Amino acid sequence: MKSDNKDVGMLEDYMFVLQNQVALEHHASLSWANDKKEKWKRILELVRKNRSKWLNRFTDDNNAQSYCMSKHCLSIAMGMKEISNRFLEDGKKDLAKESATDSQFYESLFILINDFDLKGGEK
């Protein structure tokens, strides 16, 4: 998958998908914890398996830390986007801008962790 990283738009799309998979996993986990319905556990297992498959395509096979850090960077980035939207709804434009900028920081960190060189491909 790293050979596709010259396409910034493609990388952004993958990060967006991975962020939403992490968020869906989180929601399924919370739903299962709240009502113990097996369907939430099953959804959690399915989403986690699929998210792991796609995240493994971006991370170093020999470094579990880069995998885990990547997952957390994407999760933080998604959370910061949600916070930014809420600040915007509340009319707190400065906080919305700051949290959106921080979201971009964590997306950039994901790129750095995984050795992407967007101008020339993989380092």
N, C-alpha and C positions, 0 to 999 in steps of 0.2 A: 504494500500500500504506500510505502514511503516514496516510491518512484513517482507517484502522482502529486507530490507536494509542491511542484512548481506552480500549480494552479491554486492561487490564493482562495478563489471562490469555492473550489472543491474542498479545501481544507476547512474553510469557515463552515460549509455545509456539514461536514463530518463532525466538527466540534459541536455544532448546534444539535445534531442528532444524538451524539453521545451525552450531551448535557441533558437533553430531554429523557433519555433512557435512565440516567442517574436519578432524575426527578421522579420518573414513573416508578422506579424501584423504591424510592423513599416513600412515596404515597401508598404503594402496595404494602410496604412494611408497616406503616402507621395504621392502615385499615385493618390489617391482620391483628395487630396488637390491640386495637380497639374492640373488635367484635369476634375475633378468633374463627372467622369463617374460612374454611379450607380454600375457597376460590381465591382469596387474597394471597394465601401462601403459595398456591400454584402459579398465580400471575407473577408474584415476586420471583419465584424460581425460574420461570420462563424468561422474564425480562433480564434478570441477572445473567443468565446463561448467554443470551443474545448480546447484552452489553459487553460482557467479558470477551466474547468472540471479536467484536468490532474494536474494542480498546486494545486487545492484543495485537491487532494489525498495525498499531501506531507506536507501541512501546517496545523497548529493548527486551528481547526474549530472555536475556540472561540477568535481568535486573528487576526483581520484584518491587524494589523501592520506586523505580521510575513508573511502573504500572500504577502503584497505589497513589503516588504523588500526582500522577496525571488525572486519575479519577477524582481526587480531592480538588485539584485546580478547576476541573470542569464543573464540579458540584458548587464550588464557591462562586465561579463566574455566573452560573445560572441563578444562584441565590441573590447575587448582587444585582442582576437584571431585574429580578422580581422586586427587590427592595427599591430600585430606581423607579420602577413603574408606580409603586405605592407612594413614594415621595412626590412623584409628578402629579398623581391624583390629588394629593393633599396640598398642592400648590407650593411645595418646597423644592423649587427649581435648582437651587444650589446643591442641596443634598442629592437630588436626582442625578445631577451631572457628575457629582463626585462618585457616587456608587456605580454609575455607568462606566466611568473611567477606571474604577477599581476592577470592574468586571473584565474590561479589556486587558488590564494588567495580568489577571489570572489566566486569560486565554493566551497571552504572550508567554507567560511562564510555562504553560503546557507545551507551546512550540519550542521553547528553549530546552526544557527537560528532554524532549524527544529529538533534539538535534536537527530541527528543520532549518534549512536555509532557503527561504522562499524565493530568492533570486536565482539560485542555481541548483536546487534540489537538495538531496540529503547530504549532510556533511560527512 
